[in-house]
Amino acid sequence: MFPLKQRKIGGYKFAQRTWYSSRHLGVDYVASKGTPLYAPFDGEILKRFYGFEGGNTIWFKPNGQNVIIRFLHLSSFNASGKVKSGQVIGYTGNSGSLTKGAHLHLDISKGAVNIWNFANFLDPDKFDWKDIAPVPASNNAPSVPPASSKIEQWALAIKKHEGFIAPCAQYPKGSRAYRNNNPGNLRYTSYSASLGLIKGKDDKNFVIYQTYDIGFNALKKFLTDAANGKLISYKPDMTLYQFYSKYAPSTDGNYPKGYAESVAWVMGVSPNTKIKDLL
């Protein structure tokens, strides 16, 4: 069964360009705050948590099917663990930073959730919700290689949060991170300049790396050194909350608590995770 009594698209469609990403991973359905969310099949709630961007989120696994269905921006939860089809598992809302009004974001992954691999997602509006056939774990669809390590996953989460955006209507020349080949928006220091070949620095003192690969590898090296305790300002036992109070301090106009929660949500970890555990 479809998880809402009313099935009407009221926001971004599957694969549509959004203000925060090049392709929307799911579909936004009309749902006022407090609308009951039903389990679409017999199955299990794998996770339920609050994420900075997605707000109250449920990861649902149908019995006998190799898919994970995610429900975002909920106002509250109403179930956990194993559930039956038609059971109320939560209520819709507008929680999280990526929504400006109440609705239900619904997306479906084939196998494990990998938000960096768009080919791993299926269009929820093309499903036969009465009977979803099992999806094989492997498929011939073109894919983006997943992050090969926790450090790379962490770096990709930072790149997402910093806004590495190619030229578009909103950013005719691309975002600062894009223009500088600096996905982590690393400030210019003798250390950051030593991490790879650079062109110099911009007017706000951010490093300009020669290529994207150099800039991304510089970010990974910085995170590795921080987690290993090789940098004065960072300690291995720091939590992500503590790390971002240094990496993106509020004195620079940042919101470090939100940054930590956003990155943690993308990575599927707690913002209280110690950075040494991300090696």
Phi, psi and omega per residue, in radians:
M1 nan 2.649 3.072
F2 -1.244 2.485 -3.003
P3 -1.277 -0.137 3.055
L4 -2.104 2.635 3.085
K5 -1.189 -0.596 3.089
Q6 -1.855 2.336 -3.135
R7 -2.042 1.683 -3.110
K8 -2.552 2.195 3.120
I9 -1.259 2.303 -3.097
G10 -2.324 0.271 -3.124
G11 -2.777 -2.418 -3.119
Y12 -1.200 2.431 3.055
K13 -1.583 3.017 3.104
F14 -1.106 2.322 3.092
A15 1.292 0.017 -3.130
Q16 -1.305 2.523 3.066
R17 -1.225 2.381 3.130
T18 -2.051 3.106 3.119
W19 -1.277 -0.238 -3.094
Y20 -2.104 -0.072 3.129
S21 -2.709 2.789 -3.104
S22 -1.342 -0.456 3.138
R23 -2.538 2.188 3.141
H24 -1.265 2.293 -3.033
L25 -1.389 -0.248 -3.107
G26 -2.543 -2.552 3.140
V27 -2.329 2.458 3.054
D28 -1.715 2.073 -3.110
Y29 -1.845 2.556 3.104
V30 -1.089 2.238 3.085
A31 -2.903 2.005 3.092
S32 -1.243 2.804 -3.111
K33 -1.036 2.298 3.116
G34 1.613 0.058 3.097
T35 -1.199 2.291 -3.142
P36 -1.088 2.401 3.053
L37 -1.896 2.159 -3.063
Y38 -1.799 2.535 2.992
A39 -1.125 2.155 -3.074
P40 -1.306 -0.353 -3.131
F41 -2.577 2.937 2.874
D42 -1.101 2.390 -3.129
G43 3.104 -2.693 -3.050
E44 -2.432 2.401 2.999
I45 -1.434 1.896 -3.098
L46 -1.311 -0.704 -3.125
K47 -2.526 2.584 2.899
R48 -2.528 2.214 -2.994
F49 -2.830 2.955 3.039
Y50 -1.798 2.227 3.045
G51 -2.063 2.578 -3.063
F52 -0.990 -0.792 -3.082
E53 -1.475 -0.780 -3.046
G54 -1.588 -0.123 -3.118
G55 1.137 -2.590 3.112
N56 -1.165 2.118 -2.964
T57 -2.250 2.449 3.031
I58 -2.103 2.339 2.956
W59 -1.855 2.096 -3.051
F60 -2.065 2.326 3.135
K61 -2.048 1.956 3.081
P62 -1.175 2.537 3.098
N63 -1.060 2.327 3.022
G64 1.242 0.253 -3.109
Q65 -2.259 2.436 -3.082
N66 -1.585 0.957 3.083
V67 -2.378 2.722 2.991
I68 -2.173 2.202 -3.137
I69 -1.823 2.223 -3.136
R70 -1.923 2.393 3.065
F71 -2.089 2.153 -3.054
L72 -2.062 2.829 3.036
H73 1.230 0.452 -3.108
L74 -1.213 2.735 3.057
S75 -1.533 -0.526 3.129
S76 -2.857 2.881 3.095
F77 -1.802 2.723 -3.140
N78 -2.389 0.048 -3.124
A79 -2.808 2.874 3.047
S80 -2.665 2.865 3.116
G81 1.185 -2.544 -3.087
K82 -1.305 2.384 -3.123
V83 -2.389 2.862 3.126
K84 -1.854 2.625 3.089
S85 -0.947 2.296 3.134
G86 1.605 -0.157 3.110
Q87 -1.276 2.411 3.084
V88 -1.275 2.084 -3.101
I89 -1.881 -0.174 3.130
G90 -3.132 -3.061 3.136
Y91 -2.352 2.399 -3.058
T92 -1.245 2.815 -3.117
G93 -2.925 -2.635 3.135
N94 -2.432 0.655 3.134
S95 -1.316 2.675 3.124
G96 1.712 2.793 -3.035
S97 -1.429 -0.241 -3.055
L98 -1.676 0.307 3.105
T99 -2.323 2.505 3.117
K100 -1.986 0.092 3.128
G101 -2.943 2.779 -3.089
A102 -1.106 2.344 3.043
H103 -2.994 3.074 3.042
L104 -2.003 2.078 2.944
H105 -1.579 2.219 -3.121
L106 -2.236 2.212 3.017
D107 -2.403 2.798 -3.035
I108 -2.329 2.182 3.119
S109 -1.845 2.539 3.006
K110 -1.504 1.930 -3.094
G111 1.278 -2.444 -3.092
A112 -1.141 2.570 3.104
V113 -1.329 2.180 3.075
N114 -2.409 1.660 -3.027
I115 -1.202 -0.179 3.118
W116 -1.521 -0.158 -3.092
N117 -1.995 1.615 -3.089
F118 -1.063 -0.582 -3.128
A119 -1.118 -0.231 3.133
N120 -1.476 -0.036 -3.099
F121 -1.860 2.627 -3.125
L122 -2.045 2.633 -3.114
D123 -1.340 1.955 -3.113
P124 -1.057 -0.488 -3.075
D125 -1.400 -0.101 3.099
K126 -1.849 0.090 3.101
F127 -1.322 2.559 2.858
D128 -1.585 1.683 -3.041
W129 -1.201 -0.176 3.095
K130 -1.338 -0.494 -3.061
D131 -2.812 1.597 3.095
I132 -1.483 2.110 3.099
A133 -1.203 2.542 3.096
P134 -0.976 2.461 3.134
V135 -1.810 2.181 -3.127
P136 -1.093 2.622 -3.118
A137 -1.139 -0.606 3.114
S138 -1.932 2.641 3.136
N139 -2.660 2.971 -3.062
N140 -1.697 0.161 3.129
A141 -1.190 2.519 3.094
P142 -1.083 2.484 -3.070
S143 -2.407 2.796 3.041
V144 -1.695 2.270 -3.127
P145 -0.976 2.326 3.116
P146 -1.220 2.866 3.094
A147 -1.002 2.349 -3.053
S148 -1.518 -0.139 -3.115
S149 -2.732 2.895 3.078
K150 -1.106 -0.652 3.133
I151 -1.093 -0.743 3.127
E152 -1.160 -0.671 3.090
Q153 -1.102 -0.722 3.114
W154 -1.092 -0.781 3.132
A155 -1.097 -0.687 3.118
L156 -1.158 -0.636 3.106
A157 -1.154 -0.663 3.085
I158 -1.164 -0.768 3.112
K159 -0.988 -0.740 3.132
K160 -1.111 -0.802 -3.091
H161 -1.187 -0.670 -3.104
E162 -1.230 -0.371 3.109
G163 1.472 1.158 3.077
F164 -1.456 1.598 -2.939
I165 -2.085 2.175 3.096
A166 -1.220 2.853 -3.133
P167 -0.900 2.323 3.140
C168 -2.732 -3.071 -3.099
A169 -1.038 -0.712 -3.112
Q170 -1.284 -0.603 3.134
Y171 -2.234 1.482 -3.071
P172 -0.985 -0.520 3.123
K173 -1.861 0.126 -3.052
G174 1.500 2.843 3.121
S175 -1.241 2.929 3.139
R176 -1.009 -0.783 -3.141
A177 -1.026 -0.702 3.132
Y178 -1.173 -0.848 -3.099
R179 -1.076 -0.577 -3.065
N180 -1.650 0.045 -3.047
N181 0.891 0.684 -3.009
N182 -2.308 1.357 -3.026
P183 -1.086 -0.354 3.114
G184 -1.678 0.004 -3.060
N185 0.841 0.904 3.111
L186 -1.260 2.335 3.066
R187 -1.240 2.676 -3.141
Y188 -1.322 2.106 2.976
T189 -2.484 2.975 3.093
S190 -1.085 -0.564 3.128
Y191 -1.211 -0.915 -3.094
S192 -1.108 -0.554 3.114
A193 -1.251 -0.379 -3.125
S194 -1.476 -0.112 -3.046
L195 -1.407 -0.199 3.129
G196 3.077 2.993 -3.123
L197 -1.130 2.292 -3.099
I198 -2.135 2.805 3.026
K199 -1.699 -0.333 -3.108
G200 2.498 -2.474 3.119
K201 -2.450 2.761 -3.118
D202 -1.644 -3.013 -3.050
D203 -1.215 -0.234 3.105
K204 -1.848 0.205 3.091
N205 1.242 0.532 3.003
F206 -1.673 2.497 -3.140
V207 -1.146 2.473 2.989
I208 -1.927 1.895 3.118
Y209 -1.510 2.740 -3.043
Q210 -1.217 -0.627 3.125
T211 -2.434 2.865 3.092
Y212 -1.083 -0.778 -3.114
D213 -1.022 -0.702 3.115
I214 -1.120 -0.768 -3.136
G215 -1.134 -0.692 -3.139
F216 -1.208 -0.715 3.102
N217 -1.160 -0.576 3.080
A218 -1.110 -0.727 3.111
L219 -1.106 -0.777 3.124
K220 -1.086 -0.706 3.129
K221 -1.150 -0.724 3.095
F222 -1.040 -0.832 -3.122
L223 -1.114 -0.678 3.109
T224 -1.118 -0.794 3.140
D225 -1.128 -0.696 3.126
A226 -1.106 -0.804 -3.114
A227 -1.200 -0.421 3.110
N228 -1.567 -0.009 3.115
G229 1.327 0.430 -3.111
K230 -1.576 -0.064 -3.130
L231 -2.023 2.423 -3.023
I232 -1.019 -0.703 -3.030
S233 -1.428 -0.150 -3.043
Y234 -2.191 2.398 3.141
K235 -2.095 2.490 -3.104
P236 -0.983 -0.534 -3.103
D237 -1.481 0.034 3.057
M238 -1.071 2.471 2.958
T239 -1.440 2.961 3.067
L240 -1.058 -0.638 3.070
Y241 -0.981 -0.839 -3.098
Q242 -1.216 -0.644 3.125
F243 -1.039 -0.812 -3.060
Y244 -1.313 -0.298 3.021
S245 -1.196 -0.376 3.069
K246 -1.667 -0.759 -3.061
Y247 -1.227 -0.669 -3.109
A248 -2.372 1.209 -3.032
P249 -1.140 2.627 3.126
S250 -1.139 -0.401 3.116
T251 -1.143 -0.331 3.082
D252 -1.691 0.206 3.136
G253 1.498 0.238 3.141
N254 -1.608 2.979 3.057
Y255 -2.143 1.427 -3.002
P256 -1.047 -0.616 3.137
K257 -1.101 -0.800 3.119
G258 -1.145 -0.647 3.114
Y259 -1.066 -0.843 -3.135
A260 -1.041 -0.756 -3.109
E261 -1.218 -0.610 3.104
S262 -1.129 -0.836 -3.139
V263 -1.139 -0.741 3.131
A264 -1.057 -0.725 3.134
W265 -1.086 -0.790 3.135
V266 -1.080 -0.676 -3.092
M267 -1.441 -0.264 -3.096
G268 1.330 0.534 3.115
V269 -2.177 3.043 3.083
S270 -1.488 2.539 3.046
P271 -1.163 -0.164 3.046
N272 -1.582 0.070 3.071
T273 -1.084 2.398 3.088
K274 -1.362 2.465 -3.048
I275 -1.158 -0.437 3.100
K276 -1.132 -0.405 3.139
D277 -1.423 -0.010 3.111
L278 -1.729 0.069 3.096
L279 -1.310 nan nan
